[in-house]
Amino acid sequence: MRIIVNGENIEFKDGSTLLEIIRELKIEDKVMACAVNMDIVKKDIWSTYEPKEDDVLELLNFVGGG
């Protein structure tokens, strides 16, 4: 299935969970928040949440600074 991740079209296997996608991208230690189609998905359901074809994922990392 094709999903848009931070503006980039990426193919993943059908039925992939949000956590599997984050792990496949090798950014598990960096992602602090995730929105799917502009709706925040709580971290405690990432392991069961299955995005669908053409969903838009925004994977966010918070950076301190001033």
C-alpha positions as CSV (number, residue, x, y, z in Angstrom):
1,M,0.0,0.0,0.0
2,R,1.1,3.5,-0.7
3,I,1.2,6.0,2.2
4,I,2.4,9.6,2.2
5,V,4.9,10.0,5.0
6,N,6.1,13.6,5.7
7,G,5.3,14.5,2.1
8,E,7.0,11.5,0.5
9,N,5.1,8.6,-1.2
10,I,6.3,5.3,0.3
11,E,5.2,1.7,-0.3
12,F,4.5,-0.6,2.7
13,K,3.1,-4.1,3.0
14,D,-0.7,-4.2,3.4
15,G,-1.8,-4.4,7.0
16,S,1.3,-2.7,8.4
17,T,0.7,-1.0,11.7
18,L,1.9,2.5,12.5
19,L,4.6,1.1,14.7
20,E,5.8,-1.3,12.0
21,I,6.0,1.6,9.6
22,I,8.0,3.7,12.0
23,R,10.3,0.8,12.7
24,E,10.8,0.1,9.0
25,L,11.8,3.7,8.5
26,K,14.3,3.2,11.3
27,I,13.1,6.3,13.2
28,E,11.4,4.7,16.2
29,D,13.7,6.5,18.7
30,K,13.0,9.8,17.0
31,V,9.2,9.9,16.6
32,M,7.4,11.6,19.4
33,A,4.0,12.2,17.8
34,C,2.1,11.0,14.8
35,A,-0.9,12.4,12.9
36,V,-2.8,10.5,10.3
37,N,-4.8,12.7,7.9
38,M,-4.4,15.6,10.4
39,D,-5.7,13.5,13.4
40,I,-3.3,12.7,16.2
41,V,-2.9,9.0,16.9
42,K,-2.0,8.3,20.5
43,K,1.3,6.4,21.0
44,D,-0.3,3.6,23.0
45,I,-2.3,2.4,19.9
46,W,0.6,2.7,17.3
47,S,1.1,-1.1,17.6
48,T,-2.5,-1.8,16.5
49,Y,-3.4,1.2,14.3
50,E,-3.3,0.3,10.6
51,P,-3.1,3.2,8.2
52,K,-4.9,2.8,4.9
53,E,-3.9,3.3,1.2
54,D,-3.2,7.0,0.5
55,D,-3.3,8.1,4.1
56,V,-1.1,11.1,5.0
57,L,1.2,10.5,7.9
58,E,3.1,13.2,9.7
59,L,5.7,11.8,12.0
60,L,7.0,14.5,14.4
61,N,10.0,14.9,16.5
62,F,10.2,17.8,19.0
63,V,13.4,19.8,19.1
64,G,14.3,22.2,21.9
65,G,15.9,25.5,21.1
66,G,15.4,29.2,21.2
